[in-house]
């Protein structure tokens, strides 16, 4: 099986280095090089490569936006982001857009080749630090979900009222209870969610 690879990267030296290493492999061929986002958007649909190595920060487009735009037209193409960015927002935006892998520039070329092979076999290759961040995010999300599950139905209603901006008295009137009862509920909410103020509690509800 020969894997067709397209490269979208505006750094010409890096783009050419990727092409050289891909073409050196017996089971891979670089079928297209794009040095800007506009040409990739126009021509990738015709190429239908197996794998696309996509830079995130192109001079004329966001690589994430390009993946989001092309994914529906190229359902059988897998995208690997190659970038200098390691912040959570870009990582999860890229994965939500449809990227299957996320590599940080500076990785050895052998890592990129193994990532192409891995993604072709249904894997999700990531640089070590990126994988750690993804796992940490899901661990934190799981902990938050577990914390929210500790709340009683009444406590959840009170927290939702807080999120709507209602005052203690307004919540008490709505629930037909005293303000002291609402304060007691809120104290229980803070303790169960392991927070110290309203903003932190609301953030846990929203995340």
C-alpha positions, 0 to 999 in steps of 0.5 A: 500500500502506497500512502499519498501525502500532501503538505501544507506549510508556508515555510519553504525549507520545512515544506521541502524537508518534509517532501524529501523524507516522505518521498524517501520512504518505499510506501509513501509519496508526496503528491502535492505541496502547498505553500499557502492556505488558499491553494490548499483550499482550492486544490486539495479536493481534487488531490484526495490524498490519504494524509495531509500534513497541515501547518496551523498558522499559515500567512493567509489562513488558519490551518484549523479552518482549512481542516474544518472546511475540507473535512466534509469533502475529504472524508477519507483523508486524515489530517495531522497538524504540524505546528509550534503551538502547544496551547489548549485552545489550538489543540482542541480546536484542531481536534474538533475541526477533524484533525487526527494527529497533532505534532509539534515542529522540531520532532525528528523526521522519523516521528513524522513518518511513524505518525503518517503510518499510525494515522493511516492505520486509524491511530491518533499520533501526538507529540508527547507533551500534547498527549499529556495535555489531552489526557489531563484535560479529560481527567479534569473534565471527568473529575468535574462531572463526578463533582457535579454528580454529587449535588442533589437536584435542589443544589443543582437548581440553586447553582443554575439560578446563581448562573442566571445571575439571581440574588440569594433573596430571588432564589429563596423567593423562587424556591419558597424557602428562607435566605438561610436555607439558600446559604446552606445549599450554597455552602454545600455546593462549594464544599462538594465542588471544592470551590471557594466562590460563586464564579468558580462554582458557575465555571464548573457548571459551564465546563 
